């Protein structure tokens, strides 16, 4: 046949036209194209190149196909009578098309969609439509190729769907989310419990007017702890140490100071300290009964030079129930005691004391060589032991013990008009710190422990200058830890 097409040659489908079917010039053979990436399905076979000497046409070897995309080898189709190859000129040879599964010369990148990847037309002319005859390459092989590609795409899609399903299942049952949910629920329940406990304490706390209008100059927080004995004539075990005196006396006065930084302190004020109000001398333990609560706080502020921010009043009778609620406390004293006034019977050393014994231990003074000063030291020991035990892990992790302690404490403790549950908590923590090894504790400085005044009797004459200097250091946190006061320095 001649150079031109006479229309008798069967048309090749546009999707399978060999990329290299056009003639190649007699030049250096073109390098093989790299293998197609696994993401793309081969479109059509590559044509061979003609030799440059006009000899027999030699088919160009097909580029390697990735193993996962290699189609099944097609069977050779039967040729029809009119399926002869196109004629070439006398000086050149016609190149035969290669197998249908060869790699095309170039493959434009496509979006990776396994179920919709189809061969693209290579070298299709504008006028080409449908094929009018059997293609020169085998269709069975191409069908197998398409079938293989479809199966691979379907498998990949199924795997992706399964992975998404499994991932969704893991997200729905993720252990971390379960743990976080449980923690959130626990926090909510704890908050409700704390809120309920807060309201319960607020509703059951007895308050009285104690505070003055004095200005706070130091920035520290100070509490006045008033231990009172409502004298009712009781005596002996758990009774008052003097059954002949009735009425209200503040036999214990402790000043607790917590500075912004530095050591907390707990300082005793002797019950017989001499004070003057409106030109009249009296002992400080009688001020509240005669002049009222605010007058007592005012005298303490004058002695210390510091503003009293809060007041807590403890009934001695209630101390017994507080100690019993926490299962007793350990107390130490280095003397044998058999005191008929307080009812204390003690063998020197350290012992676990119940509520009755702890109460007698804090009241006893007649059998103590240091008298009221020795009693003040033992009172600080009892309060420190109670706070330490109340804030211990064995108490805080026992709901039943916490409930008993709260009930006993609220029955025994009264407070000023501005005290809240948070104030009581910070006070307890400050007590624990002050009575520990890093705290400051002791008694006020005095110049005469047996100063006699007509109408008053034997009293303690305080050293005002030393006491104001001491509390200046305590309020600023500059006082070193340890014991202070006249007895500590003698």
C-alpha positions as a Markdown table, in Angstrom:
| # | Residue | x | y | z |
|---|---|---|---|---|
| 1 | Unk | 0.0 | 0.0 | 0.0 |
| 2 | Unk | 1.0 | 3.6 | -0.4 |
| 3 | Unk | 1.9 | 6.1 | 2.2 |
| 4 | Unk | -1.6 | 7.4 | 2.7 |
| 5 | Unk | -4.4 | 5.5 | 4.4 |
| 6 | Unk | -7.1 | 4.3 | 2.2 |
| 7 | Unk | -9.6 | 3.8 | 4.9 |
| 8 | Unk | -9.4 | 0.0 | 4.7 |
| 9 | Unk | -7.0 | -0.4 | 7.6 |
| 10 | Unk | -8.8 | -1.3 | 10.8 |
| 11 | Unk | -8.9 | 1.6 | 13.2 |
| 12 | Unk | -7.1 | 1.2 | 16.5 |
| 13 | Unk | -9.1 | 2.1 | 19.6 |
| 14 | Unk | -8.0 | 5.5 | 20.9 |
| 15 | Unk | -7.3 | 4.1 | 24.4 |
| 16 | Unk | -4.8 | 1.5 | 23.1 |
| 17 | Unk | -3.0 | 3.4 | 20.4 |
| 18 | Unk | 0.7 | 2.6 | 20.9 |
| 19 | Unk | 2.6 | 5.6 | 22.0 |
| 20 | Unk | 5.6 | 4.9 | 19.8 |
| 21 | Unk | 3.7 | 3.8 | 16.5 |
| 22 | Unk | 5.0 | 6.8 | 14.6 |
| 23 | Unk | 8.3 | 6.4 | 12.7 |
| 24 | Unk | 11.5 | 7.1 | 14.5 |
| 25 | Unk | 14.4 | 8.7 | 12.8 |
| 26 | Unk | 17.6 | 6.7 | 12.4 |
| 27 | Unk | 19.3 | 8.2 | 15.4 |
| 28 | Unk | 20.5 | 7.0 | 18.8 |
| 29 | Unk | 17.8 | 4.9 | 20.4 |
| 30 | Unk | 15.9 | 6.7 | 23.0 |
| 31 | Unk | 16.6 | 5.7 | 26.6 |
| 32 | Unk | 13.9 | 3.6 | 28.3 |
| 33 | Unk | 11.4 | 5.4 | 30.3 |
| 34 | Unk | 11.4 | 4.7 | 34.1 |
| 35 | Unk | 9.0 | 2.3 | 35.5 |
| 36 | Unk | 5.6 | 3.7 | 36.2 |
| 37 | Unk | 4.9 | 4.5 | 39.8 |
| 38 | Unk | 2.7 | 2.1 | 41.7 |
| 39 | Unk | -0.1 | 4.6 | 41.9 |
| 40 | Unk | -0.8 | 4.6 | 38.2 |
| 41 | Unk | -2.2 | 1.9 | 35.9 |
| 42 | Unk | -0.4 | 1.6 | 32.5 |
| 43 | Unk | -2.4 | 2.9 | 29.6 |
| 44 | Unk | -1.0 | 1.3 | 26.4 |
| 45 | Unk | 2.0 | -0.4 | 24.9 |
| 46 | Unk | 5.1 | 1.4 | 23.7 |
| 47 | Unk | 6.1 | 1.0 | 20.1 |
| 48 | Unk | 9.4 | -0.2 | 19.0 |
| 49 | Unk | 11.9 | 1.9 | 17.1 |
| 50 | Unk | 13.0 | 1.1 | 13.5 |
| 51 | Unk | 16.6 | 0.4 | 12.8 |
| 52 | Unk | 18.6 | 3.0 | 11.1 |
| 53 | Unk | 19.9 | 0.7 | 8.2 |
| 54 | Unk | 16.5 | -0.2 | 6.7 |
| 55 | Unk | 16.6 | -3.7 | 7.9 |
| 56 | Unk | 13.9 | -5.7 | 9.8 |
| 57 | Unk | 12.0 | -3.8 | 12.4 |
| 58 | Unk | 13.0 | -4.6 | 15.9 |
| 59 | Unk | 10.5 | -4.2 | 18.7 |
| 60 | Unk | 11.5 | -1.8 | 21.4 |
| 61 | Unk | 11.6 | -3.6 | 24.7 |
| 62 | Unk | 8.8 | -2.6 | 27.1 |
| 63 | Unk | 9.7 | -0.8 | 30.3 |
| 64 | Unk | 9.5 | -2.8 | 33.5 |
| 65 | Unk | 6.1 | -2.8 | 35.1 |
| 66 | Unk | 5.8 | -2.8 | 38.9 |
| 67 | Unk | 5.0 | -6.3 | 40.1 |
| 68 | Unk | 1.7 | -5.3 | 41.7 |
| 69 | Unk | 0.4 | -3.9 | 38.3 |
| 70 | Unk | 1.8 | -6.5 | 35.9 |
| 71 | Unk | -1.2 | -7.8 | 33.7 |
| 72 | Unk | -1.7 | -11.4 | 32.7 |
| 73 | Unk | 0.1 | -12.2 | 29.4 |
| 74 | Unk | -2.5 | -11.8 | 26.6 |
| 75 | Unk | -3.2 | -14.4 | 24.0 |
| 76 | Unk | -2.3 | -13.5 | 20.5 |
| 77 | Unk | -5.4 | -12.6 | 18.5 |
| 78 | Unk | -6.2 | -14.0 | 15.1 |
| 79 | Unk | -5.5 | -11.6 | 12.3 |
| 80 | Unk | -8.2 | -11.0 | 9.7 |
| 81 | Unk | -7.4 | -10.6 | 6.1 |
| 82 | Unk | -7.6 | -6.9 | 6.1 |
| 83 | Unk | -5.5 | -6.4 | 9.2 |
| 84 | Unk | -2.2 | -6.0 | 7.4 |
| 85 | Unk | 0.2 | -3.4 | 8.7 |
| 86 | Unk | 0.6 | -0.2 | 6.9 |
| 87 | Unk | 3.0 | 0.0 | 4.0 |
| 88 | Unk | 6.2 | 1.9 | 4.4 |
| 89 | Unk | 8.5 | 3.5 | 1.8 |
| 90 | Unk | 11.3 | 1.4 | 0.1 |
| 91 | Unk | 13.9 | 3.0 | 2.2 |
| 92 | Unk | 12.3 | 2.4 | 5.6 |
| 93 | Unk | 10.6 | -0.4 | 7.5 |
| 94 | Unk | 7.3 | -0.5 | 9.3 |
| 95 | Unk | 7.7 | -0.9 | 13.2 |
| 96 | Unk | 5.4 | -3.5 | 14.7 |
| 97 | Unk | 3.4 | -2.5 | 17.8 |
| 98 | Unk | 4.5 | -4.0 | 21.1 |
| 99 | Unk | 2.3 | -5.9 | 23.6 |
| 100 | Unk | -0.7 | -4.1 | 24.9 |
| 101 | Unk | 0.5 | -4.1 | 28.4 |
| 102 | Unk | 3.6 | -2.0 | 27.8 |
| 103 | Unk | 4.2 | 1.3 | 29.7 |
| 104 | Unk | 3.2 | 4.5 | 27.9 |
| 105 | Unk | 5.9 | 7.1 | 27.2 |
| 106 | Unk | 4.4 | 9.5 | 29.8 |
| 107 | Unk | 1.7 | 9.3 | 32.3 |
| 108 | Unk | 0.2 | 12.6 | 33.6 |
| 109 | Unk | -0.3 | 12.4 | 37.4 |
| 110 | Unk | -3.8 | 11.5 | 38.4 |
| 111 | Unk | -5.7 | 11.7 | 41.7 |
| 112 | Unk | -5.4 | 8.4 | 43.5 |
| 113 | Unk | -8.9 | 7.0 | 43.4 |
| 114 | Unk | -8.6 | 3.2 | 43.3 |
| 115 | Unk | -12.1 | 2.4 | 42.0 |
| 116 | Unk | -12.1 | 4.9 | 39.1 |
| 117 | Unk | -8.6 | 4.7 | 37.6 |
| 118 | Unk | -9.0 | 3.9 | 33.8 |
| 119 | Unk | -6.5 | 4.0 | 30.9 |
| 120 | Unk | -6.3 | 7.4 | 29.2 |
| 121 | Unk | -6.1 | 7.9 | 25.5 |
| 122 | Unk | -2.6 | 8.3 | 24.1 |
| 123 | Unk | -2.1 | 10.1 | 20.8 |
| 124 | Unk | -5.8 | 10.3 | 20.0 |
| 125 | Unk | -6.6 | 12.6 | 17.1 |
| 126 | Unk | -9.5 | 14.9 | 17.1 |
| 127 | Unk | -11.4 | 13.0 | 14.4 |
| 128 | Unk | -11.1 | 9.6 | 16.0 |
| 129 | Unk | -14.3 | 8.1 | 17.4 |
| 130 | Unk | -15.2 | 4.4 | 17.9 |
| 131 | Unk | -13.1 | 1.6 | 16.6 |
| 132 | Unk | -14.4 | -0.1 | 13.4 |
| 133 | Unk | -12.5 | -3.4 | 13.7 |
| 134 | Unk | -10.6 | -5.7 | 16.0 |
| 135 | Unk | -7.5 | -4.0 | 17.5 |
| 136 | Unk | -4.1 | -5.3 | 16.5 |
| 137 | Unk | -3.3 | -6.0 | 20.2 |
| 138 | Unk | -5.1 | -8.5 | 22.3 |
| 139 | Unk | -8.2 | -7.4 | 24.1 |
| 140 | Unk | -8.2 | -10.4 | 26.5 |
| 141 | Unk | -5.0 | -9.3 | 28.1 |
| 142 | Unk | -6.3 | -5.7 | 28.5 |
| 143 | Unk | -9.5 | -7.0 | 30.0 |
| 144 | Unk | -7.6 | -9.0 | 32.5 |
| 145 | Unk | -5.5 | -6.0 | 33.2 |
| 146 | Unk | -8.6 | -3.9 | 33.9 |
| 147 | Unk | -10.1 | -6.7 | 36.0 |
| 148 | Unk | -6.9 | -6.9 | 38.0 |
| 149 | Unk | -6.9 | -3.1 | 38.5 |
| 150 | Unk | -10.5 | -3.1 | 39.6 |
| 151 | Unk | -9.9 | -5.9 | 42.0 |
| 152 | Unk | -6.9 | -4.1 | 43.5 |
| 153 | Unk | -8.8 | -0.8 | 43.8 |
| 154 | Unk | -11.8 | -2.6 | 45.4 |
| 155 | Unk | -9.5 | -4.3 | 47.9 |
| 156 | Unk | -7.8 | -1.1 | 48.8 |
| 157 | Unk | -11.1 | 0.6 | 49.3 |
| 158 | Unk | -12.4 | -2.2 | 51.5 |
| 159 | Unk | -9.2 | -2.0 | 53.5 |
| 160 | Unk | -9.5 | 1.7 | 54.0 |
| 161 | Unk | -13.2 | 1.4 | 55.0 |
| 162 | Unk | -12.3 | -1.3 | 57.5 |
| 163 | Unk | -9.5 | 0.8 | 58.9 |
| 164 | Unk | -11.9 | 3.8 | 59.3 |
| 165 | Unk | -14.4 | 1.5 | 61.1 |
| 166 | Unk | -11.8 | 0.1 | 63.4 |
| 167 | Unk | -10.4 | 3.6 | 64.1 |
| 168 | Unk | -13.9 | 4.9 | 64.9 |
| 169 | Unk | -14.4 | 2.0 | 67.3 |
| 170 | Unk | -11.1 | 2.7 | 69.0 |
| 171 | Unk | -12.1 | 6.4 | 69.4 |
| 172 | Unk | -15.4 | 5.4 | 70.9 |
| 173 | Unk | -13.6 | 3.2 | 73.5 |
| 174 | Unk | -10.4 | 5.1 | 74.0 |
| 175 | Unk | -9.0 | 4.3 | 77.5 |
| 176 | Unk | -7.7 | 7.9 | 78.0 |
| 177 | Unk | -11.2 | 9.3 | 77.4 |
| 178 | Unk | -12.6 | 6.8 | 79.9 |
| 179 | Unk | -10.0 | 7.8 | 82.5 |
| 180 | Unk | -10.6 | 11.5 | 81.9 |
| 181 | Unk | -14.3 | 11.1 | 82.2 |
| 182 | Unk | -13.9 | 9.2 | 85.5 |
| 183 | Unk | -11.6 | 12.0 | 86.9 |
| 184 | Unk | -14.0 | 14.7 | 85.9 |
| 185 | Unk | -16.8 | 12.8 | 87.6 |
| 186 | Unk | -14.7 | 12.4 | 90.7 |
| 187 | Unk | -13.8 | 16.2 | 90.7 |
| 188 | Unk | -17.5 | 17.1 | 90.4 |
| 189 | Unk | -18.5 | 14.8 | 93.2 |
| 190 | Unk | -15.6 | 16.1 | 95.4 |
| 191 | Unk | -16.6 | 19.7 | 94.6 |
| 192 | Unk | -20.2 | 18.9 | 95.6 |
| 193 | Unk | -19.0 | 17.3 | 98.8 |
| 194 | Unk | -16.7 | 20.2 | 99.6 |
| 195 | Unk | -19.5 | 22.7 | 98.8 |
| 196 | Unk | -21.9 | 20.8 | 101.0 |
| 197 | Unk | -19.3 | 20.5 | 103.8 |
| 198 | Unk | -18.6 | 24.2 | 103.5 |
| 199 | Unk | -22.2 | 25.1 | 103.9 |
| 200 | Unk | -22.6 | 22.7 | 106.8 |
| 201 | Unk | -19.6 | 24.3 | 108.6 |
| 202 | Unk | -20.9 | 27.8 | 107.9 |
| 203 | Unk | -24.3 | 27.0 | 109.2 |
| 204 | Unk | -23.1 | 25.3 | 112.4 |
| 205 | Unk | -20.2 | 27.7 | 113.4 |
| 206 | Unk | -20.9 | 29.9 | 116.4 |
| 207 | Unk | -19.9 | 33.5 | 115.8 |
| 208 | Unk | -19.5 | 36.4 | 118.2 |
| 209 | Unk | -18.3 | 40.0 | 117.9 |
| 210 | Unk | -14.6 | 40.1 | 118.8 |
| 211 | Unk | -12.8 | 42.3 | 116.3 |
| 212 | Unk | -11.7 | 45.9 | 116.7 |
| 213 | Unk | -11.2 | 48.7 | 114.2 |
| 214 | Unk | -7.5 | 48.6 | 114.4 |
| 215 | Unk | -5.5 | 49.0 | 111.2 |
| 216 | Unk | -3.3 | 46.2 | 109.9 |
| 217 | Unk | 0.2 | 47.5 | 109.3 |
| 218 | Unk | 2.2 | 44.4 | 108.8 |
| 219 | Unk | 0.5 | 42.3 | 106.2 |
| 220 | Unk | 0.7 | 39.2 | 108.3 |
| 221 | Unk | -2.4 | 37.2 | 109.4 |
| 222 | Unk | -2.9 | 36.9 | 113.2 |
| 223 | Unk | -5.3 | 34.8 | 115.2 |
| 224 | Unk | -6.1 | 35.1 | 118.9 |
| 225 | Unk | -6.9 | 31.7 | 120.4 |
| 226 | Unk | -8.9 | 32.0 | 123.6 |
| 227 | Unk | -9.2 | 28.9 | 125.8 |
| 228 | Unk | -12.0 | 29.5 | 128.3 |
| 229 | Unk | -13.3 | 27.6 | 131.3 |
| 230 | Unk | -16.8 | 28.4 | 132.2 |
| 231 | Unk | -16.4 | 27.9 | 135.9 |
| 232 | Unk | -19.3 | 25.9 | 137.2 |
| 233 | Unk | -17.8 | 24.5 | 140.4 |
| 234 | Unk | -16.8 | 21.2 | 138.8 |
| 235 | Unk | -13.4 | 19.7 | 139.9 |
| 236 | Unk | -11.4 | 16.6 | 139.8 |
| 237 | Unk | -11.0 | 14.6 | 136.5 |
| 238 | Unk | -11.9 | 16.9 | 133.6 |
| 239 | Unk | -12.9 | 19.6 | 136.0 |
| 240 | Unk | -11.6 | 23.1 | 136.6 |
| 241 | Unk | -8.4 | 23.4 | 138.5 |
| 242 | Unk | -10.0 | 25.7 | 141.0 |
| 243 | Unk | -13.5 | 24.8 | 142.1 |
| 244 | Unk | -13.9 | 27.8 | 144.3 |
| 245 | Unk | -14.0 | 30.3 | 141.4 |
| 246 | Unk | -17.1 | 30.6 | 139.2 |
| 247 | Unk | -17.8 | 32.6 | 136.2 |
| 248 | Unk | -16.1 | 33.2 | 132.8 |
| 249 | Unk | -12.2 | 33.3 | 132.6 |
| 250 | Unk | -10.0 | 33.2 | 129.5 |
| 251 | Unk | -7.3 | 31.0 | 131.1 |
| 252 | Unk | -5.5 | 30.4 | 127.8 |
| 253 | Unk | -4.4 | 33.1 | 125.4 |
| 254 | Unk | -2.4 | 32.2 | 122.4 |
| 255 | Unk | -1.4 | 34.5 | 119.5 |
| 256 | Unk | -0.9 | 32.7 | 116.2 |
| 257 | Unk | 1.0 | 34.7 | 113.5 |
| 258 | Unk | 1.4 | 33.7 | 109.9 |
| 259 | Unk | 3.6 | 36.1 | 107.9 |
| 260 | Unk | 3.6 | 36.4 | 104.1 |
| 261 | Unk | 7.0 | 34.6 | 104.2 |
| 262 | Unk | 9.0 | 33.0 | 107.0 |
| 263 | Unk | 8.1 | 30.9 | 110.0 |
| 264 | Unk | 4.7 | 30.8 | 111.6 |
| 265 | Unk | 4.6 | 31.4 | 115.4 |
| 266 | Unk | 2.5 | 30.5 | 118.4 |
| 267 | Unk | 3.1 | 32.7 | 121.5 |
| 268 | Unk | 1.4 | 32.3 | 124.9 |
| 269 | Unk | 0.2 | 35.2 | 127.0 |
| 270 | Unk | 0.4 | 34.5 | 130.7 |
| 271 | Unk | -3.1 | 34.4 | 132.2 |
| 272 | Unk | -2.0 | 36.6 | 135.1 |
| 273 | Unk | -0.5 | 39.3 | 132.9 |
| 274 | Unk | -1.1 | 42.8 | 134.4 |
| 275 | Unk | -3.1 | 45.2 | 132.3 |
| 276 | Unk | -4.7 | 48.6 | 132.8 |
| 277 | Unk | -8.1 | 49.7 | 131.5 |
| 278 | Unk | -9.7 | 53.0 | 132.3 |
| 279 | Unk | -7.2 | 53.6 | 135.1 |
| 280 | Unk | -7.9 | 50.2 | 136.7 |
| 281 | Unk | -5.5 | 47.3 | 137.0 |
| 282 | Unk | -6.6 | 43.8 | 136.5 |
| 283 | Unk | -5.3 | 40.5 | 135.2 |
| 284 | Unk | -5.8 | 39.9 | 131.5 |
| 285 | Unk | -7.9 | 36.7 | 132.0 |
| 286 | Unk | -10.7 | 38.8 | 133.6 |
| 287 | Unk | -10.9 | 41.5 | 130.9 |
| 288 | Unk | -13.4 | 39.6 | 128.7 |
| 289 | Unk | -15.8 | 38.9 | 131.6 |
| 290 | Unk | -15.7 | 42.5 | 132.9 |
| 291 | Unk | -15.3 | 44.6 | 129.7 |
| 292 | Unk | -16.3 | 42.3 | 126.9 |
| 293 | Unk | -14.7 | 40.5 | 124.0 |
| 294 | Unk | -13.5 | 43.5 | 122.0 |
| 295 | Unk | -11.7 | 44.9 | 125.1 |
| 296 | Unk | -9.7 | 41.7 | 125.4 |
| 297 | Unk | -8.7 | 41.8 | 121.7 |
| 298 | Unk | -7.8 | 45.5 | 122.1 |
| 299 | Unk | -5.4 | 44.7 | 125.0 |
| 300 | Unk | -3.7 | 41.9 | 123.0 |
| 301 | Unk | -3.2 | 44.3 | 120.1 |
| 302 | Unk | -1.7 | 46.8 | 122.5 |
| 303 | Unk | 0.7 | 44.2 | 123.9 |
| 304 | Unk | 1.8 | 42.8 | 120.5 |
| 305 | Unk | 1.6 | 46.0 | 118.4 |
| 306 | Unk | -0.2 | 43.9 | 115.7 |
| 307 | Unk | -3.8 | 43.8 | 114.3 |
| 308 | Unk | -5.7 | 40.6 | 115.4 |
| 309 | Unk | -7.5 | 39.4 | 112.2 |
| 310 | Unk | -9.5 | 36.5 | 113.7 |
| 311 | Unk | -10.4 | 35.0 | 117.0 |
| 312 | Unk | -11.2 | 31.4 | 117.9 |
| 313 | Unk | -12.7 | 30.5 | 121.3 |
| 314 | Unk | -12.2 | 26.9 | 122.5 |
| 315 | Unk | -14.2 | 25.5 | 125.4 |
| 316 | Unk | -12.1 | 23.3 | 127.6 |
| 317 | Unk | -14.9 | 20.9 | 128.0 |
| 318 | Unk | -15.1 | 20.4 | 124.3 |
| 319 | Unk | -11.4 | 19.6 | 124.0 |
| 320 | Unk | -12.1 | 16.1 | 125.4 |
| 321 | Unk | -14.4 | 15.2 | 122.6 |
| 322 | Unk | -12.1 | 16.6 | 119.9 |
| 323 | Unk | -9.2 | 14.4 | 121.1 |
| 324 | Unk | -11.4 | 11.3 | 121.4 |
| 325 | Unk | -12.7 | 12.0 | 117.8 |
| 326 | Unk | -9.2 | 11.5 | 116.4 |
| 327 | Unk | -8.4 | 8.5 | 118.5 |
| 328 | Unk | -6.2 | 10.3 | 121.1 |
| 329 | Unk | -2.9 | 12.2 | 120.8 |
| 330 | Unk | 0.7 | 11.5 | 122.0 |
| 331 | Unk | 1.9 | 13.8 | 124.8 |
| 332 | Unk | 5.2 | 14.0 | 126.7 |
| 333 | Unk | 6.1 | 15.3 | 130.1 |
| 334 | Unk | 9.2 | 14.5 | 132.1 |
| 335 | Unk | 7.7 | 14.5 | 135.6 |
| 336 | Unk | 5.6 | 12.1 | 137.6 |
| 337 | Unk | 2.3 | 13.8 | 138.5 |
| 338 | Unk | -0.6 | 13.0 | 140.8 |
| 339 | Unk | -2.6 | 16.3 | 140.8 |
| 340 | Unk | -5.8 | 16.4 | 142.7 |
| 341 | Unk | -7.0 | 19.7 | 141.3 |
| 342 | Unk | -6.8 | 18.8 | 137.6 |
| 343 | Unk | -7.1 | 15.0 | 138.2 |
| 344 | Unk | -3.9 | 14.3 | 136.2 |
| 345 | Unk | -2.1 | 11.1 | 136.9 |
| 346 | Unk | 1.1 | 10.9 | 134.8 |
| 347 | Unk | 4.2 | 8.8 | 134.7 |
| 348 | Unk | 7.1 | 10.7 | 133.2 |
| 349 | Unk | 7.7 | 10.1 | 129.5 |
| 350 | Unk | 5.5 | 10.0 | 126.4 |
| 351 | Unk | 2.1 | 8.4 | 126.4 |
| 352 | Unk | -1.0 | 8.2 | 124.2 |
| 353 | Unk | -3.6 | 10.3 | 125.9 |
| 354 | Unk | -7.4 | 10.1 | 125.5 |
| 355 | Unk | -9.6 | 13.1 | 125.8 |
| 356 | Unk | -10.0 | 13.1 | 129.6 |
| 357 | Unk | -6.2 | 12.8 | 130.1 |
| 358 | Unk | -5.4 | 15.5 | 127.5 |
| 359 | Unk | -7.8 | 17.9 | 129.2 |
| 360 | Unk | -6.3 | 17.3 | 132.6 |
| 361 | Unk | -2.8 | 17.6 | 131.1 |
| 362 | Unk | -3.6 | 21.1 | 129.7 |
| 363 | Unk | -5.2 | 22.3 | 133.0 |
| 364 | Unk | -2.6 | 21.1 | 135.6 |
| 365 | Unk | -0.4 | 23.9 | 137.1 |
| 366 | Unk | -0.2 | 23.4 | 140.8 |
| 367 | Unk | 2.0 | 20.3 | 140.5 |
| 368 | Unk | 4.2 | 22.1 | 137.9 |
| 369 | Unk | 7.3 | 23.8 | 139.2 |
| 370 | Unk | 6.9 | 26.5 | 136.6 |
| 371 | Unk | 3.3 | 27.1 | 137.5 |
| 372 | Unk | 1.2 | 28.9 | 134.9 |
| 373 | Unk | 4.2 | 29.2 | 132.5 |
| 374 | Unk | 4.6 | 25.4 | 132.5 |
| 375 | Unk | 0.9 | 25.0 | 131.9 |
| 376 | Unk | 1.0 | 27.3 | 128.9 |
| 377 | Unk | 3.8 | 25.2 | 127.4 |
| 378 | Unk | 1.7 | 22.0 | 127.9 |
| 379 | Unk | -1.3 | 23.7 | 126.3 |
| 380 | Unk | 0.7 | 24.5 | 123.2 |
| 381 | Unk | 1.8 | 20.9 | 123.1 |
| 382 | Unk | -1.8 | 19.6 | 123.3 |
| 383 | Unk | -3.0 | 22.0 | 120.5 |
| 384 | Unk | 0.0 | 21.1 | 118.3 |
| 385 | Unk | -0.7 | 17.4 | 118.8 |
| 386 | Unk | -4.4 | 17.8 | 118.0 |
| 387 | Unk | -3.6 | 19.8 | 114.8 |
| 388 | Unk | -1.0 | 17.3 | 113.7 |
| 389 | Unk | -3.3 | 14.3 | 114.2 |
| 390 | Unk | -6.3 | 16.1 | 112.6 |
| 391 | Unk | -4.3 | 16.9 | 109.4 |
| 392 | Unk | -2.6 | 13.5 | 109.1 |
| 393 | Unk | -3.3 | 11.1 | 106.3 |
| 394 | Unk | -4.9 | 8.6 | 108.7 |
| 395 | Unk | -7.6 | 11.2 | 109.6 |
| 396 | Unk | -8.1 | 12.8 | 106.2 |
| 397 | Unk | -8.6 | 9.5 | 104.4 |
| 398 | Unk | -11.2 | 8.3 | 107.0 |
| 399 | Unk | -14.6 | 9.8 | 106.3 |
| 400 | Unk | -16.1 | 8.6 | 109.5 |
| 401 | Unk | -13.3 | 10.1 | 111.6 |
| 402 | Unk | -13.6 | 13.4 | 109.7 |
| 403 | Unk | -17.3 | 13.6 | 110.4 |
| 404 | Unk | -16.7 | 13.0 | 114.1 |
| 405 | Unk | -13.9 | 15.5 | 114.3 |
| 406 | Unk | -15.9 | 18.2 | 112.5 |
| 407 | Unk | -18.9 | 17.7 | 114.8 |
| 408 | Unk | -16.8 | 17.8 | 117.9 |
| 409 | Unk | -14.8 | 20.8 | 116.8 |
| 410 | Unk | -17.8 | 22.9 | 115.9 |
| 411 | Unk | -19.4 | 22.1 | 119.2 |
| 412 | Unk | -16.2 | 23.2 | 121.0 |
| 413 | Unk | -15.1 | 26.2 | 118.9 |
| 414 | Unk | -16.6 | 29.6 | 118.4 |
| 415 | Unk | -15.2 | 32.3 | 116.2 |
| 416 | Unk | -15.3 | 36.0 | 115.3 |
| 417 | Unk | -17.9 | 37.5 | 112.9 |
| 418 | Unk | -15.6 | 37.3 | 109.8 |
| 419 | Unk | -14.4 | 33.7 | 110.1 |
| 420 | Unk | -15.2 | 31.3 | 107.3 |
| 421 | Unk | -14.4 | 27.6 | 106.8 |
| 422 | Unk | -11.4 | 28.7 | 104.8 |
| 423 | Unk | -10.2 | 30.8 | 107.7 |
| 424 | Unk | -10.4 | 27.8 | 110.1 |
| 425 | Unk | -8.5 | 25.7 | 107.6 |
| 426 | Unk | -5.7 | 28.2 | 107.2 |
| 427 | Unk | -5.6 | 28.6 | 111.0 |
| 428 | Unk | -5.2 | 24.8 | 111.5 |
| 429 | Unk | -2.3 | 24.7 | 108.9 |
| 430 | Unk | -0.6 | 27.6 | 110.6 |
| 431 | Unk | -1.0 | 25.9 | 114.0 |
| 432 | Unk | 0.7 | 22.8 | 112.6 |
| 433 | Unk | 3.6 | 24.8 | 111.1 |
| 434 | Unk | 4.1 | 26.9 | 114.2 |
| 435 | Unk | 4.3 | 23.9 | 116.6 |
| 436 | Unk | 6.6 | 22.0 | 114.2 |
| 437 | Unk | 10.4 | 22.0 | 114.0 |
| 438 | Unk | 10.4 | 25.0 | 111.7 |
| 439 | Unk | 8.1 | 27.1 | 113.8 |
| 440 | Unk | 8.5 | 29.7 | 116.5 |
| 441 | Unk | 6.9 | 29.1 | 119.9 |
| 442 | Unk | 7.2 | 30.4 | 123.4 |
| 443 | Unk | 5.8 | 33.0 | 125.8 |
| 444 | Unk | 5.9 | 36.7 | 126.2 |
| 445 | Unk | 8.8 | 38.5 | 127.8 |
| 446 | Unk | 8.2 | 39.7 | 131.4 |
| 447 | Unk | 10.3 | 41.6 | 133.9 |
| 448 | Unk | 8.7 | 40.3 | 137.1 |
| 449 | Unk | 6.6 | 37.1 | 137.3 |
| 450 | Unk | 5.4 | 37.9 | 140.9 |
| 451 | Unk | 4.5 | 41.5 | 140.8 |
| 452 | Unk | 2.0 | 42.4 | 143.5 |
| 453 | Unk | -0.7 | 45.0 | 143.1 |
| 454 | Unk | -3.3 | 45.9 | 145.8 |
| 455 | Unk | -6.7 | 44.6 | 144.9 |
| 456 | Unk | -5.2 | 42.4 | 142.2 |
| 457 | Unk | -2.7 | 40.2 | 143.9 |
| 458 | Unk | 0.3 | 38.5 | 142.4 |
| 459 | Unk | 0.6 | 39.2 | 138.7 |
| 460 | Unk | 3.0 | 39.1 | 135.8 |
| 461 | Unk | 4.6 | 42.3 | 134.8 |
| 462 | Unk | 5.3 | 42.3 | 131.1 |
| 463 | Unk | 8.3 | 43.8 | 129.2 |
| 464 | Unk | 6.4 | 45.9 | 126.6 |
| 465 | Unk | 9.5 | 46.9 | 124.6 |
| 466 | Unk | 10.8 | 43.4 | 124.1 |
| 467 | Unk | 7.3 | 42.1 | 123.2 |
| 468 | Unk | 6.6 | 44.7 | 120.5 |
| 469 | Unk | 10.1 | 44.1 | 119.0 |
| 470 | Unk | 9.4 | 40.3 | 119.1 |
| 471 | Unk | 6.1 | 40.6 | 117.2 |
| 472 | Unk | 7.6 | 43.0 | 114.7 |
| 473 | Unk | 10.0 | 40.2 | 113.7 |
| 474 | Unk | 7.2 | 37.5 | 113.8 |
| 475 | Unk | 4.9 | 39.5 | 111.5 |
| 476 | Unk | 7.7 | 40.1 | 109.0 |
| 477 | Unk | 9.0 | 36.5 | 109.1 |
| 478 | Unk | 12.5 | 37.5 | 110.2 |
| 479 | Unk | 12.4 | 35.7 | 113.5 |
| 480 | Unk | 14.4 | 32.4 | 113.3 |
| 481 | Unk | 12.7 | 29.2 | 114.2 |
| 482 | Unk | 12.9 | 28.0 | 117.8 |
| 483 | Unk | 11.7 | 29.0 | 121.3 |
| 484 | Unk | 11.4 | 32.6 | 122.4 |
| 485 | Unk | 10.5 | 34.4 | 125.7 |
| 486 | Unk | 12.0 | 35.1 | 129.1 |
| 487 | Unk | 12.0 | 31.4 | 130.2 |
| 488 | Unk | 13.7 | 30.3 | 126.9 |
| 489 | Unk | 16.5 | 32.8 | 127.4 |
| 490 | Unk | 17.1 | 32.2 | 131.2 |
